[in-house]
Amino acid sequence: MATVSHEIEKIFQSQRDRLRNADDPHMMRPKKDYKPLKGVARQLYLEKRVKLSRANIVANSGLGLAFTKVSTQPEKKKESNDEKT
């Protein structure tokens, strides 16, 4: 039976491994010709939507944009400095 602290450590280790793989894929075994991920490919891989080997392919195909979340910024309220007359 695993302890709670062990389960939490596994989650953080998995996140650290994903970040390292995205930034430094040359450190992975077996050695492959992966390049560091950028942009949409990195986002998709870190969100666990695609595997490392398919991240660039999916991102460049246009399907990657379908998986990404569009961040919407709330409209800024217009502040008028006009004084009431």
C-alpha positions, -999 to +999 in steps of 0.1 A: +000+000+000+014+033-010+014+063+013+000+097+004+034+113+004+046+087-021+017+093-044+022+131-043+059+126-051+050+104-081+029+133-095+056+159-091+082+135-105+061+130-136+057+167-141+095+172-137+101+145-162+078+160-187+094+195-184+129+179-188+118+160-218+103+191-234+133+212-227+162+187-230+150+157-251+187+148-259+189+135-223+163+109-228+170+072-234+171+057-260+188+086-278+167+100-306+169+131-327+142+151-308+146+189-306+133+210-277+096+217-281+083+252-287+050+269-288+019+248-294+038+215-295+052+222-260+018+231-247+002+200-261+029+177-247+029+193-212-009+190-210-005+153-218-026+156-250+001+141-273+032+120-269+066+136-273+073+118-306+041+132-322+040+167-306+056+186-335+037+166-361+003+174-345+012+210-338+022+216-375-007+198-390-033+222-377-049+196-354-028+211-326-048+243-326-080+223-322-066+209-289-054+241-275-075+263-252-079+298-263-073+322-235-098+350-235-090+382-218-119+400-202-127+433-219-113+462-201-138+486-188-135+520-202-129+544-175-139+579-183-123+607-164-151+630-173-166+647-143-203+649-139-216+683-146 
